[in-house]
Amino acid sequence: MADPVQPAAVEEERMHIMQQVLENPFLLLFLGVALPTVIYMVWGVMEIVGIPIAK
């Protein structure tokens, strides 16, 4: 005979989004490469746009 308390104990708890991100090494690697790349590209475009036009 099954124990009525058992199904509640087996029920899985949902993981938070941040915990899923921090436990996935490939996602961390991707973010560690992609975010600085995007930030430096935006920074470079801002610097180029800020250069005055020669007359």
C-alpha positions, 0 to 999 in steps of 0.5 A: 500500500502506498504512503499518502505522504510520499507523492508530496515529498517526491514533487520537484521544486522549481529552480529559479532562473538565476540558479539555472544560469549559474549551474550551466557552465556553457551558458556562463561561457557564452555570456562571458564572451558575448556580453563584453563583445556587445558592450565593446562594440556599442562603446566603439560605435559611440566613440566613432559617432562622437568624432567630429566631422573634418571640414 
